[in-house]
Amino acid sequence: SFCPLTRAPPTARSVAVLTVKIENVRAHLKQHVKDNPSKRGLVMLVNKRRKLLKYLKRTDFDSYRRTVYSLNLEKEVKE
């Protein structure tokens, strides 16, 4: 299957990788609700992704829009 982010800028690829990691940690936390170190890791991953998206929005808005659309992050990005 073709991924639209294969030729994306490095920042967009980093956002995609972080999104996959975030989904994996969220799935883990549904099973292990009291795993506080993983909760902390999830918060750190989400914050890192948020900062990268903020940078991408500031430097390359078209790439930002493509990334947010292709990763279905519209509801998570409140801007």
PyMOL commands that set and color helices and strands:
alter all, ss='L'
color gray80, all
select helices_A, chain A and resi 10-31+36-59+61-70
alter helices_A, ss='H'
color red, helices_A
deselect
rebuild
show_as cartoon
